[in-house]
């Protein structure tokens, strides 16, 4: 796959559809047409997207799977951890490594592995034609955590391909059930993808929404950059599920 088509095109389209890009475009349209009402609507929507009250409400709509009970973990045969993001050309590491969201998932996968002894499959490819697949970068972190992955799935570019490729790999080793480790707001899309691929997916979510003291009460109505970022992540997931129904699942019915 070559840029700027394919995956890269979808990412560019996403920046234009989700806030703040879409709302800035709407505001610009209002200014260009000299329509104060359009500008006012854009600013109101931007305010709503940037407050913790909105971002946490959206997250709660996606948190449909409860956290696993640390003392009573269900039976499974493996742990699948999904890639999330990379820190490109990190000067302090001498090259690409895993960024924040991916680190949160890897930490929880390592936690599960130490308590269950199950083998880990790290899933993540090269969506933008990077030199090193994300799964190999994930393996470096898992090794540092003392829980290296047994298998690497290095070809996937999105959650659907994570599920399809990982399921094939696991079934080749007679494994038909696994913990699927990802962020709790990503679990609905991930579990559906793995279930449709034929794996018994056990939701293993991390990073549940827990508003801090600066995001509660009246302060939840004060805009901040973090809230805007989290609103974007939540809307990405909601739109992603719609897109998967159209792009992948609709044709399979």
C-alpha positions as CSV (number, residue, x, y, z in Angstrom):
1,X,0.0,0.0,0.0
2,X,1.3,3.4,-0.9
3,X,0.6,6.8,0.4
4,X,-1.6,8.8,0.3
5,X,-4.2,6.2,-0.5
6,X,-5.7,3.4,1.6
7,X,-5.2,3.7,5.4
8,X,-3.6,7.1,5.2
9,X,-6.6,8.5,3.2
10,X,-9.0,7.2,6.0
11,X,-6.9,8.9,8.6
12,X,-7.0,12.2,6.7
13,X,-10.8,11.8,6.2
14,X,-11.1,11.1,9.9
15,X,-9.5,14.4,10.9
16,X,-12.0,16.3,8.7
17,X,-15.0,14.4,10.1
18,X,-14.2,14.4,13.8
19,X,-13.7,17.4,16.1
20,X,-12.0,19.7,16.1
21,X,-11.4,19.6,12.3
22,X,-15.0,19.3,11.3
23,X,-16.1,22.0,13.7
24,X,-13.4,24.4,12.5
25,X,-14.5,23.7,8.9
26,X,-18.1,24.5,10.0
27,X,-17.0,27.7,11.7
28,X,-15.1,28.7,8.6
29,X,-18.1,28.0,6.5
30,X,-20.2,30.3,8.7
31,X,-17.6,33.1,8.4
32,X,-17.4,32.7,4.6
33,X,-21.2,32.7,4.2
34,X,-21.5,35.4,6.8
35,X,-24.0,33.3,8.7
36,X,-23.7,34.0,12.5
37,X,-26.0,31.1,13.3
38,X,-23.7,28.6,11.6
39,X,-20.7,30.1,13.4
40,X,-22.5,30.0,16.8
41,X,-23.5,26.3,16.3
42,X,-19.9,25.4,15.4
43,X,-18.6,27.2,18.5
44,X,-21.2,25.6,20.8
45,X,-20.3,22.1,19.4
46,X,-16.6,22.8,19.9
47,X,-17.3,23.8,23.5
48,X,-19.3,20.6,24.1
49,X,-16.6,18.5,22.6
50,X,-13.9,20.1,24.8
51,X,-15.5,19.6,28.2
52,X,-14.9,16.6,30.5
53,X,-18.6,16.1,31.0
54,X,-19.0,15.2,27.3
55,X,-15.9,13.0,27.0
56,X,-16.7,11.0,30.1
57,X,-20.3,10.6,29.1
58,X,-19.2,9.3,25.7
59,X,-16.7,6.9,27.3
60,X,-19.4,5.5,29.6
61,X,-21.5,4.6,26.5
62,X,-18.6,2.5,25.2
63,X,-17.7,0.9,28.6
64,X,-20.2,-2.0,28.1
65,X,-17.7,-4.7,29.5
66,X,-16.9,-4.7,33.2
67,X,-13.3,-5.0,34.3
68,X,-12.1,-8.5,35.0
69,X,-12.1,-9.6,38.6
70,X,-8.3,-9.8,39.5
71,X,-9.1,-12.6,42.0
72,X,-11.3,-14.7,39.7
73,X,-10.1,-14.5,36.1
74,X,-12.0,-16.6,33.6
75,X,-10.4,-19.6,31.8
76,X,-8.7,-18.8,28.5
77,X,-5.9,-20.3,26.3
78,X,-4.0,-17.2,25.3
79,X,-3.7,-13.4,25.6
80,X,-4.1,-11.2,22.5
81,X,-2.9,-7.6,22.9
82,X,-3.8,-5.1,20.2
83,X,-1.5,-2.4,19.0
84,X,-2.5,1.3,19.4
85,X,0.1,3.8,18.5
86,X,3.8,4.3,18.0
87,X,6.3,7.1,19.0
88,X,8.1,7.7,15.7
89,X,11.8,8.4,15.5
90,X,12.1,8.7,19.3
91,X,15.6,10.3,19.8
92,X,16.0,9.0,23.3
93,X,15.3,5.4,22.2
94,X,17.2,5.6,18.9
95,X,14.1,4.9,16.7
96,X,10.5,4.0,16.8
97,X,8.9,2.6,20.0
98,X,5.4,2.2,21.5
99,X,3.5,5.3,22.5
100,X,1.2,5.9,25.5
101,X,-2.0,4.1,24.5
102,X,0.0,1.1,23.4
103,X,1.9,1.1,26.6
104,X,-1.2,1.0,28.7
105,X,-2.4,-2.1,26.8
106,X,1.0,-3.8,27.0
107,X,1.2,-3.2,30.8
108,X,-2.2,-4.9,31.3
109,X,-1.3,-7.8,29.0
110,X,1.9,-8.3,31.0
111,X,-0.1,-8.2,34.2
112,X,-2.5,-10.8,32.9
113,X,0.4,-13.0,31.7
114,X,2.1,-13.0,35.1
115,X,-1.2,-14.1,36.8
116,X,-2.3,-16.7,34.3
117,X,0.9,-18.0,32.7
118,X,-0.8,-17.8,29.3
119,X,1.1,-17.1,26.1
120,X,0.8,-13.6,24.5
121,X,0.1,-12.8,20.9
122,X,1.0,-9.2,20.0
123,X,-0.9,-7.9,17.0
124,X,0.1,-4.8,15.0
125,X,1.4,-4.2,11.5
126,X,2.7,-1.3,9.3
127,X,-0.4,0.8,8.4
128,X,1.6,3.7,7.0
129,X,4.3,1.5,5.5
130,X,6.6,1.9,8.5
131,X,9.9,0.0,8.4
132,X,9.2,-2.0,11.6
133,X,5.8,-3.6,12.3
134,X,4.2,-2.4,15.5
135,X,4.1,-6.0,16.9
136,X,7.9,-6.1,16.9
137,X,8.0,-2.8,18.8
138,X,5.4,-4.3,21.2
139,X,7.7,-7.3,21.7
140,X,10.5,-5.1,22.8
141,X,8.4,-3.6,25.5
142,X,6.9,-6.9,26.6
143,X,10.4,-8.3,26.9
144,X,11.5,-5.4,29.1
145,X,8.4,-6.2,31.2
146,X,9.6,-9.8,31.5
147,X,6.6,-11.2,29.6
148,X,7.7,-11.6,25.9
149,X,5.1,-12.6,23.4
150,X,5.1,-16.1,22.0
151,X,3.6,-15.0,18.7
152,X,3.8,-11.8,16.6
153,X,1.1,-10.9,14.1
154,X,2.7,-8.2,11.9
155,X,0.4,-7.7,8.9
156,X,-2.7,-6.0,10.3
157,X,-3.6,-2.4,9.7
158,X,-6.8,-2.1,11.7
159,X,-8.9,-3.9,14.3
160,X,-10.7,-6.0,11.7
161,X,-7.4,-7.3,10.4
162,X,-6.0,-7.7,14.0
163,X,-8.9,-10.1,14.6
164,X,-8.8,-12.0,11.4
165,X,-5.1,-12.5,11.3
166,X,-4.7,-13.3,15.0
167,X,-7.5,-15.8,15.0
168,X,-6.0,-17.7,12.1
169,X,-2.6,-17.8,13.9
170,X,-4.1,-19.0,17.1
171,X,-6.3,-21.6,15.5
172,X,-3.2,-23.0,13.8
173,X,-2.0,-23.7,17.4
174,X,-5.4,-25.2,18.4
175,X,-6.4,-22.2,20.4
176,X,-10.0,-21.0,20.2
177,X,-10.3,-18.7,23.2
178,X,-8.3,-15.8,24.4
179,X,-8.3,-12.6,26.5
180,X,-8.5,-9.7,24.1
181,X,-6.6,-6.8,25.7
182,X,-7.3,-3.3,24.6
183,X,-8.8,-0.1,26.0
184,X,-12.3,-0.5,27.4
185,X,-13.7,2.0,24.9
186,X,-12.2,-0.1,22.1
187,X,-13.6,-3.4,23.3
188,X,-17.0,-3.3,21.6
189,X,-15.4,-3.0,18.2
190,X,-12.6,-5.5,19.0
191,X,-14.7,-8.2,20.6
192,X,-17.2,-8.1,17.7
193,X,-14.4,-8.4,15.2
194,X,-12.8,-11.4,17.0
195,X,-16.1,-13.1,17.5
196,X,-17.0,-12.8,13.9
197,X,-13.5,-14.1,13.0
198,X,-14.3,-17.3,15.0
199,X,-12.5,-16.8,18.3
200,X,-14.1,-16.9,21.7
201,X,-13.0,-13.4,22.8
202,X,-12.9,-12.7,26.5
203,X,-13.0,-8.9,27.0
204,X,-10.0,-7.7,28.9
205,X,-10.3,-3.9,29.0
206,X,-8.0,-1.4,30.6
207,X,-8.2,2.4,31.4
208,X,-11.8,2.8,32.6
209,X,-13.2,6.3,32.8
210,X,-12.5,7.7,36.2
211,X,-12.9,11.5,36.4
212,X,-10.3,13.2,38.5
213,X,-10.9,16.1,40.9
214,X,-10.3,18.6,38.1
215,X,-12.9,16.9,35.9
216,X,-15.8,16.6,38.3
217,X,-18.6,18.8,39.5
218,X,-18.6,22.3,38.0
219,X,-15.1,21.8,36.6
220,X,-16.5,19.2,34.3
221,X,-18.0,22.1,32.3
222,X,-14.7,23.9,31.8
223,X,-13.0,23.1,28.4
224,X,-9.6,21.6,28.3
225,X,-7.4,20.0,25.7
226,X,-7.4,16.5,27.3
227,X,-11.2,16.4,27.1
228,X,-11.2,17.3,23.5
229,X,-8.7,14.5,22.8
230,X,-10.8,12.0,24.6
231,X,-14.0,13.1,22.9
232,X,-12.2,12.5,19.6
233,X,-11.2,9.0,20.7
234,X,-14.7,8.1,21.7
235,X,-16.3,9.4,18.5
236,X,-13.6,7.6,16.5
237,X,-14.8,4.3,18.1
238,X,-18.5,5.1,17.5
239,X,-17.9,6.0,13.9
240,X,-15.5,3.0,13.6
241,X,-18.3,0.5,14.5
242,X,-20.6,2.1,11.9
243,X,-17.9,1.9,9.3
244,X,-17.2,-1.8,10.1
245,X,-20.8,-2.6,9.6
246,X,-20.8,-1.0,6.2
247,X,-17.3,-2.0,5.1
248,X,-16.9,-5.5,6.5
249,X,-20.0,-7.0,8.2
250,X,-22.7,-5.9,5.9
251,X,-21.4,-8.0,3.0
252,X,-21.1,-11.0,5.2
253,X,-24.8,-11.2,6.2
